[in-house]
Amino acid sequence: MTNLFLRAFLFLFSVGVIFNSSAQTYSLQLEIKNQPQNQILFGTLKGDKFNPIDTTQSLNGIVKFQLSANISKGMYRLILGQTTYARIMNEPPQQLDFIFNYENIIFKTDFKAPADSLEIIQSVENKLWFDFIKKEKELKEKQKEVEMELDYFREKGAGVSNSGNAITNYITQFNYLQQERDKLITKTINENPNLFASKLIKMYREPFLDGTLTKQNRNKIFKDGYFKNLDFTDETIINSAVYTDKIFNYLMNYAQRGLNREQQEKEFKKASDIILTNTNQNEKVYEFILDYLVRGFEKLNLDNLITYIADNYSGTTCQTDEVTTLERKLEAQKMKVGTTVSDFTINDINGDPITLSDVLKERNLILFWASWCPHCLEMLPQIKQWQKQAKNSNVEIFAISLDTDKKDWKKIVFELGTESWHNLSDFQKWDSKVAIDYNIFATPTLFIVDKNLQIIGKAESFYELNNIDIF
């Protein structure tokens, strides 16, 4: 009897586990007015990075997704498609960002204005979040309007009648609106301490700027106190745009009109020091912000600033795959024109060891590539044609593959007809010693070096290579 009971219990328990496991999905449903018949993307949002994980189409204006309990809580994005105007003008598609925290979600909205027309039928998190966003936006806009009027009367006051009374009134309004905004944040957090939305809302705190102060003094207090009440230790907030929005907003206070490139880099350098000093309490968050800054400065071609960050902040995070890539990206900034690169010895495609310094010519192209890299496969034939040009005919090419499979590597070499190059590989991928020594974090990456191993040019595309004056 005991054994029968035990077996029955274990059976029912296992069925319960299976049933509960299979039941751990949540539904996301949207009723979208004016939604065109195109693919709708659903994906993760980490700062400024969107990663699509599912697609669907609307059926009679209804869109449905099943969300697994295995996905992280955080902000997610729906990309609904482009309006006709956006397609013509090549503008971004309509999108809607929302919170998922293990609950069923039902929205109603209009494709033409997804956020502004949003009606939340079901979702505690999103009701709180969007209600806060709406109220905070209204207070912030009023605050900016009053601040502009205050500064105008301060500047023009002597020539405006009753300017003294106007300034006093604007100071009162300005201070009041800031206090109301702060009360809204505090009240929302205190009444909903366990919601993910409250974590995000807490990051909206800003320094109080007394309206009696001059604009210059208010700006100084804002910069000095910006990070005082902000918490950069919560890794879950990485799954949103809030951390990166806070960093971007702070940087914009250092973006000044009329500055030349060198002056603007100095301002961003000041901001970067303050940002990285105040966001290093959690290594994952710190790595996330460091990566965001570096990618942003890359887009602006602020190489000197990236080099500064590499010199001062490289090596300050733990070693994960993502951090290793980031560290190499930072270190790669040190591989400038004029830098002397490391010598190396690697086996060629026939298994014979090749030492770089033994076969160097006056000009040499060191190319890092892989058979699984589509950009590399597109570039290699272009480099082959490039070498046929008279001015490049004497350039020695060292093609270092980051492949791990010798067959795949050989197959591409023979298919493309690049046997005349020094085709080299140790089949260690990113862990290859030469890849580490040259701080390779992406393929293709190319260096033009002279007979003394000094870099005279570097490129990540054929266009960049073709524009290097190698002699």
C-alpha positions as CSV (number, residue, x, y, z in Angstrom):
1,M,0.0,0.0,0.0
2,T,2.8,2.3,0.9
3,N,4.6,1.7,-2.4
4,L,1.4,2.2,-4.3
5,F,0.8,5.5,-2.6
6,L,4.4,6.6,-3.2
7,R,4.2,5.7,-6.9
8,A,0.9,7.5,-7.2
9,F,2.3,10.6,-5.4
10,L,5.4,10.7,-7.6
11,F,3.3,10.3,-10.8
12,L,0.9,13.1,-9.8
13,F,3.9,15.3,-8.8
14,S,5.7,14.7,-12.1
15,V,2.5,15.4,-14.0
16,G,2.0,18.6,-12.0
17,V,5.6,19.6,-12.8
18,I,5.1,19.0,-16.5
19,F,1.8,20.7,-16.5
20,N,3.1,23.7,-14.7
21,S,6.2,23.9,-16.9
22,S,4.2,23.7,-20.1
23,A,1.8,26.4,-18.7
24,Q,4.5,28.9,-18.1
25,T,3.8,31.1,-21.1
26,Y,2.2,34.5,-21.2
27,S,0.2,36.2,-23.9
28,L,0.7,39.5,-25.5
29,Q,-2.3,40.7,-27.5
30,L,-2.7,44.0,-29.4
31,E,-5.7,45.4,-31.2
32,I,-4.1,47.8,-33.7
33,K,-6.2,50.2,-35.7
34,N,-4.9,51.0,-39.3
35,Q,-2.2,48.2,-39.0
36,P,-0.8,47.3,-42.5
37,Q,-0.3,43.7,-43.5
38,N,3.4,43.4,-42.9
39,Q,5.7,41.5,-40.6
40,I,5.6,42.7,-37.0
41,L,8.8,42.2,-35.0
42,F,9.0,41.4,-31.3
43,G,12.3,41.6,-29.6
44,T,14.5,42.5,-26.6
45,L,15.7,46.1,-25.9
46,K,19.0,46.6,-24.2
47,G,20.0,50.2,-24.3
48,D,20.1,51.2,-28.0
49,K,20.3,47.6,-29.1
50,F,17.2,45.8,-30.5
51,N,17.3,42.1,-31.0
52,P,14.3,40.5,-32.8
53,I,13.2,37.1,-31.3
54,D,9.8,36.6,-33.0
55,T,7.6,37.8,-35.9
56,T,3.9,37.6,-36.8
57,Q,1.3,39.4,-38.8
58,S,-2.0,41.0,-37.7
59,L,-5.2,39.1,-38.3
60,N,-8.1,41.5,-38.7
61,G,-6.2,44.1,-36.7
62,I,-5.3,41.6,-33.9
63,V,-1.7,40.8,-33.1
64,K,-0.7,37.9,-30.8
65,F,2.6,36.7,-29.3
66,Q,3.3,33.9,-26.8
67,L,5.9,35.0,-24.3
68,S,8.0,32.3,-22.6
69,A,8.6,32.5,-18.8
70,N,12.3,31.8,-19.7
71,I,12.8,35.3,-21.1
72,S,14.0,38.1,-18.8
73,K,11.8,40.7,-17.4
74,G,12.4,44.1,-18.8
75,M,11.6,46.4,-21.7
76,Y,10.6,44.9,-25.0
77,R,9.9,46.4,-28.4
78,L,7.3,45.9,-31.1
79,I,8.2,47.1,-34.5
80,L,5.0,47.6,-36.4
81,G,6.3,48.7,-39.8
82,Q,6.7,52.0,-41.7
83,T,4.0,54.5,-42.6
84,T,3.8,55.5,-46.2
85,Y,5.5,58.8,-45.5
86,A,8.3,56.9,-43.6
87,R,8.9,54.6,-46.6
88,I,9.2,57.6,-49.0
89,M,11.4,59.6,-46.6
90,N,13.4,56.5,-45.4
91,E,12.5,57.2,-41.8
92,P,12.3,54.7,-38.9
93,P,9.3,52.4,-38.5
94,Q,6.5,52.8,-36.0
95,Q,7.3,51.0,-32.7
96,L,6.1,50.5,-29.2
97,D,8.2,49.8,-26.1
98,F,6.6,48.2,-23.1
99,I,7.4,46.2,-20.0
100,F,7.1,42.5,-19.6
101,N,7.2,41.1,-16.1
102,Y,5.5,37.7,-16.3
103,E,1.9,38.8,-16.8
104,N,-0.6,38.7,-19.6
105,I,-0.7,41.9,-21.6
106,I,-3.5,43.4,-23.7
107,F,-3.2,46.7,-25.5
108,K,-5.2,48.8,-27.9
109,T,-3.5,51.3,-30.1
110,D,-3.4,53.0,-33.5
111,F,-0.6,52.3,-36.0
112,K,-0.3,56.0,-36.8
113,A,0.6,56.9,-33.2
114,P,1.3,53.7,-31.2
115,A,2.4,55.3,-28.0
116,D,0.2,58.4,-27.9
117,S,-3.0,56.4,-28.7
118,L,-2.1,53.5,-26.4
119,E,-4.9,52.1,-24.2
120,I,-3.8,49.4,-21.7
121,I,-6.6,46.9,-21.2
122,Q,-4.5,44.5,-19.1
123,S,-1.1,44.9,-17.5
124,V,-0.3,46.2,-14.0
125,E,3.3,47.1,-15.0
126,N,2.4,49.0,-18.1
127,K,-0.5,50.9,-16.6
128,L,1.8,52.2,-14.0
129,W,4.7,52.9,-16.5
130,F,2.7,54.7,-19.2
131,D,0.7,56.7,-16.6
132,F,3.9,57.9,-15.1
133,I,5.5,58.7,-18.4
134,K,2.5,60.8,-19.5
135,K,2.5,62.8,-16.2
136,E,6.2,63.2,-16.1
137,K,6.4,64.4,-19.7
138,E,3.7,67.0,-19.0
139,L,5.5,68.3,-15.9
140,K,8.9,68.3,-17.7
141,E,7.6,70.2,-20.7
142,K,6.0,72.9,-18.4
143,Q,9.2,73.1,-16.4
144,K,11.2,73.8,-19.6
145,E,8.7,76.4,-20.8
146,V,8.9,78.2,-17.4
147,E,12.7,78.0,-17.3
148,M,12.9,79.6,-20.8
149,E,10.7,82.4,-19.7
150,L,12.6,82.9,-16.5
151,D,15.9,83.1,-18.3
152,Y,14.4,85.4,-20.9
153,F,13.2,87.9,-18.3
154,R,16.5,87.7,-16.4
155,E,18.4,88.6,-19.6
156,K,15.9,91.2,-20.9
157,G,14.5,92.3,-17.5
158,A,15.8,95.9,-17.5
159,G,13.8,96.7,-20.7
160,V,10.6,94.9,-19.8
161,S,7.9,96.4,-17.5
162,N,7.0,94.4,-14.3
163,S,10.0,92.1,-15.0
164,G,10.6,91.8,-11.3
165,N,7.2,90.4,-10.6
166,A,7.4,88.1,-13.6
167,I,10.8,86.7,-12.5
168,T,9.4,86.1,-9.0
169,N,6.4,84.2,-10.4
170,Y,8.5,82.2,-12.8
171,I,10.9,81.2,-10.0
172,T,8.0,80.0,-7.9
173,Q,6.5,78.0,-10.8
174,F,9.9,76.6,-11.8
175,N,10.6,75.3,-8.3
176,Y,7.0,74.1,-7.8
177,L,7.1,72.0,-11.0
178,Q,10.4,70.4,-10.0
179,Q,8.9,69.5,-6.6
180,E,5.8,68.1,-8.1
181,R,7.8,65.9,-10.4
182,D,9.9,64.6,-7.5
183,K,6.7,63.9,-5.5
184,L,5.3,62.0,-8.5
185,I,8.4,59.8,-8.6
186,T,8.4,59.2,-4.8
187,K,4.7,58.5,-4.6
188,T,4.8,56.1,-7.5
189,I,7.7,54.1,-6.2
190,N,6.4,54.0,-2.6
191,E,3.0,52.7,-3.7
192,N,4.5,50.1,-6.1
193,P,7.8,48.9,-4.5
194,N,7.8,45.5,-6.1
195,L,7.1,46.4,-9.7
196,F,9.8,46.5,-12.4
197,A,8.4,49.9,-13.6
198,S,9.3,51.4,-10.2
199,K,13.0,50.5,-10.7
200,L,12.9,52.4,-14.0
201,I,11.0,55.3,-12.5
202,K,13.5,55.7,-9.7
203,M,16.1,56.5,-12.4
204,Y,14.2,59.6,-13.4
205,R,15.3,61.5,-10.3
206,E,17.2,64.7,-11.1
207,P,19.0,67.4,-8.9
208,F,16.8,70.2,-7.7
209,L,17.7,73.5,-9.5
210,D,16.7,76.5,-7.5
211,G,15.2,79.1,-9.8
212,T,16.9,81.9,-7.9
213,L,20.2,80.8,-9.3
214,T,21.6,81.9,-12.7
215,K,21.4,79.6,-15.7
216,Q,25.1,79.0,-15.5
217,N,24.9,78.0,-11.8
218,R,21.9,75.7,-12.4
219,N,23.8,73.9,-15.1
220,K,26.8,73.4,-12.8
221,I,24.6,72.0,-10.1
222,F,22.9,69.7,-12.6
223,K,26.2,68.3,-13.8
224,D,27.7,68.0,-10.4
225,G,24.6,66.3,-8.8
226,Y,23.3,64.3,-11.7
227,F,24.4,60.9,-10.4
228,K,23.8,61.6,-6.7
229,N,20.5,59.8,-6.4
230,L,20.8,57.3,-9.3
231,D,21.5,53.6,-8.7
232,F,23.6,51.9,-11.3
233,T,23.8,48.5,-9.5
234,D,20.7,46.8,-10.8
235,E,21.5,44.5,-13.7
236,T,17.9,44.0,-14.7
237,I,17.7,47.6,-15.8
238,I,20.1,46.7,-18.6
239,N,17.1,45.1,-20.2
240,S,15.7,48.6,-21.0
241,A,16.7,51.9,-22.5
242,V,16.8,53.7,-19.2
243,Y,20.5,53.4,-18.3
244,T,21.6,54.5,-21.8
245,D,19.0,57.3,-21.9
246,K,20.4,58.7,-18.6
247,I,24.0,58.6,-20.0
248,F,22.9,60.2,-23.3
249,N,21.1,63.0,-21.5
250,Y,24.1,63.7,-19.4
251,L,26.4,63.8,-22.4
252,M,24.2,66.3,-24.1
253,N,24.9,68.8,-21.4
254,Y,28.5,68.8,-22.6
255,A,27.6,69.1,-26.3
256,Q,28.0,72.8,-27.0
257,R,27.4,74.8,-30.2
258,G,30.4,76.6,-31.6
259,L,33.0,74.1,-30.4
260,N,35.4,72.7,-32.9
261,R,36.2,68.9,-33.0
262,E,39.1,69.1,-30.5
263,Q,37.1,71.3,-28.0
264,Q,34.1,69.0,-28.2
265,E,36.3,65.9,-27.6
266,K,37.6,67.6,-24.4
267,E,34.1,68.3,-23.2
268,F,33.0,64.7,-23.8
269,K,36.2,63.5,-22.1
270,K,35.1,65.4,-18.9
271,A,31.7,63.9,-19.2
272,S,33.1,60.4,-19.7
273,D,35.3,60.6,-16.6
274,I,32.3,61.6,-14.5
275,I,30.1,58.9,-16.0
276,L,32.5,56.1,-15.6
277,T,33.5,57.1,-12.1
278,N,29.8,57.1,-11.0
279,T,28.6,53.9,-12.8
280,N,31.3,51.4,-11.7
281,Q,29.5,49.8,-8.7
282,N,28.3,46.8,-10.7
283,E,30.7,45.2,-13.2
284,K,28.0,44.1,-15.7
285,V,26.3,47.5,-15.7
286,Y,29.7,49.2,-16.0
287,E,30.6,47.1,-19.0
288,F,27.2,47.8,-20.5
289,I,27.7,51.6,-20.2
290,L,31.4,51.5,-21.3
291,D,30.3,49.6,-24.4
292,Y,27.6,52.2,-25.1
293,L,30.0,55.1,-24.8
294,V,32.6,53.5,-27.0
295,R,30.1,52.6,-29.8
296,G,28.6,56.1,-29.6
297,F,32.0,57.8,-29.9
298,E,32.9,55.4,-32.8
299,K,29.8,56.6,-34.7
300,L,31.0,60.2,-34.2
301,N,34.6,59.2,-35.3
302,L,36.0,60.5,-32.0
303,D,39.1,58.3,-32.1
304,N,41.1,60.3,-29.7
305,L,38.4,60.0,-27.1
306,I,38.2,56.3,-27.6
307,T,41.9,56.0,-27.2
308,Y,41.7,58.0,-24.0
309,I,39.0,55.6,-22.6
310,A,41.2,52.7,-23.7
311,D,44.2,54.1,-21.9
312,N,42.4,54.9,-18.7
313,Y,39.5,52.4,-18.4
314,S,40.6,49.3,-20.4
315,G,41.0,46.3,-18.1
316,T,38.5,47.5,-15.5
317,T,35.9,44.8,-16.1
318,C,35.8,41.0,-15.5
319,Q,36.5,38.6,-18.4
320,T,33.4,37.4,-20.2
321,D,33.1,36.9,-23.9
322,E,31.3,40.3,-24.3
323,V,33.9,42.0,-22.1
324,T,36.8,40.4,-24.0
325,T,35.4,41.9,-27.2
326,L,35.0,45.3,-25.6
327,E,38.5,45.2,-24.1
328,R,39.9,44.3,-27.5
329,K,37.9,47.0,-29.1
330,L,39.4,49.5,-26.7
331,E,42.9,48.1,-27.0
332,A,42.5,48.2,-30.8
333,Q,42.4,52.0,-30.6
334,K,46.0,51.8,-29.6
335,M,46.9,50.1,-33.0
336,K,47.3,53.5,-34.7
337,V,49.3,54.4,-37.7
338,G,52.9,54.6,-36.6
339,T,52.6,51.8,-34.0
340,T,54.9,48.8,-34.3
341,V,53.1,45.5,-34.5
342,S,54.2,42.2,-33.0
343,D,56.1,39.6,-35.0
344,F,54.5,36.2,-35.2
345,T,55.1,32.6,-36.4
346,I,52.1,30.6,-37.7
347,N,51.8,27.5,-39.9
348,D,50.7,28.1,-43.5
349,I,48.1,26.1,-45.4
350,N,50.7,23.4,-46.1
351,G,51.7,23.1,-42.4
352,D,55.0,25.0,-42.8
353,P,55.8,27.6,-40.1
354,I,56.0,31.2,-41.5
355,T,57.6,34.0,-39.5
356,L,56.4,37.4,-40.5
357,S,59.7,39.2,-40.1
358,D,61.5,36.6,-42.3
359,V,59.3,37.3,-45.4
360,L,58.4,41.0,-45.0
361,K,58.6,43.2,-48.1
362,E,58.6,47.0,-48.4
363,R,54.8,47.0,-48.0
364,N,52.7,44.2,-46.5
365,L,48.9,43.6,-45.9
366,I,48.0,41.6,-42.8
367,L,44.4,40.5,-43.2
368,F,42.3,38.8,-40.4
369,W,39.3,36.9,-41.9
370,A,37.3,33.7,-41.5
371,S,35.3,31.5,-43.9
372,W,32.1,32.0,-41.8
373,C,32.4,35.8,-42.2
374,P,30.2,37.0,-45.2
375,H,31.9,40.4,-45.3
376,C,35.2,38.6,-45.6
377,L,34.1,36.5,-48.5
378,E,32.9,39.6,-50.2
379,M,36.1,41.4,-49.6
380,L,38.7,38.7,-50.5
381,P,38.0,38.8,-54.3
382,Q,38.2,42.6,-54.1
383,I,41.6,42.4,-52.5
384,K,42.7,40.0,-55.1
385,Q,41.8,42.5,-57.8
386,W,43.4,45.3,-55.7
387,Q,46.7,43.4,-55.7
388,K,46.7,43.2,-59.5
389,Q,46.9,47.0,-59.7
390,A,50.5,48.1,-60.6
391,K,50.9,50.2,-57.5
392,N,49.9,47.3,-55.3
393,S,51.5,44.4,-57.2
394,N,54.5,44.2,-54.8
395,V,52.4,44.1,-51.6
396,E,52.9,40.9,-49.7
397,I,49.6,39.5,-48.3
398,F,49.3,37.6,-45.0
399,A,45.8,36.2,-44.8
400,I,45.3,35.0,-41.2
401,S,42.2,32.9,-40.8
402,L,40.3,32.7,-37.5
403,D,38.7,29.4,-38.7
404,T,38.6,26.3,-36.4
405,D,37.9,23.9,-39.3
406,K,40.8,23.3,-41.6
407,K,38.6,21.9,-44.4
408,D,36.4,25.0,-44.5
409,W,39.4,27.2,-44.6
410,K,41.2,25.3,-47.4
411,K,38.0,25.1,-49.4
412,I,37.5,28.9,-49.5
413,V,41.2,29.6,-50.3
414,F,41.1,27.3,-53.3
415,E,37.7,28.5,-54.5
416,L,38.8,32.1,-54.4
417,G,42.2,31.3,-55.9
418,T,44.3,33.1,-53.2
419,E,46.9,30.3,-52.9
420,S,49.7,32.8,-53.7
421,W,49.1,34.6,-50.5
422,H,50.6,33.6,-47.2
423,N,47.5,31.7,-45.9
424,L,48.0,31.2,-42.2
425,S,45.9,29.8,-39.3
426,D,46.3,28.1,-35.9
427,F,42.6,27.2,-35.7
428,Q,42.1,29.0,-32.3
429,K,39.6,31.6,-33.6
430,W,39.6,34.6,-31.2
431,D,41.9,32.8,-28.8
432,S,44.7,32.8,-31.4
433,K,47.8,34.5,-30.0
434,V,48.2,36.7,-33.0
435,A,44.5,37.7,-32.8
436,I,45.0,38.7,-29.1
437,D,48.3,40.5,-29.9
438,Y,46.7,42.5,-32.6
439,N,43.5,43.1,-30.5
440,I,41.2,41.7,-33.2
441,F,37.5,41.9,-32.1
442,A,35.9,41.7,-35.6
443,T,36.5,40.4,-39.1
444,P,37.6,41.6,-41.5
445,T,40.4,43.7,-40.1
446,L,43.4,44.8,-42.2
447,F,46.8,46.4,-41.5
448,I,49.3,47.8,-44.0
449,V,52.8,47.5,-42.4
450,D,56.2,48.4,-43.7
451,K,59.4,46.3,-43.5
452,N,60.0,47.5,-39.9
453,L,56.5,46.2,-38.8
454,Q,55.2,49.8,-38.5
455,I,51.6,50.4,-39.3
456,I,51.1,52.8,-42.2
457,G,47.4,52.1,-42.6
458,K,44.4,50.1,-41.2
459,A,41.0,49.3,-42.5
460,E,37.8,47.3,-41.8
461,S,36.4,47.5,-45.3
462,F,37.7,47.4,-48.9
463,Y,36.6,51.0,-49.3
464,E,38.9,52.1,-46.5
465,L,41.7,49.9,-47.8
466,N,41.4,51.3,-51.3
467,N,41.8,54.8,-49.9
468,I,45.0,54.1,-48.0
469,D,48.1,55.8,-49.6
470,I,50.4,52.9,-49.0
471,F,53.5,54.5,-50.6
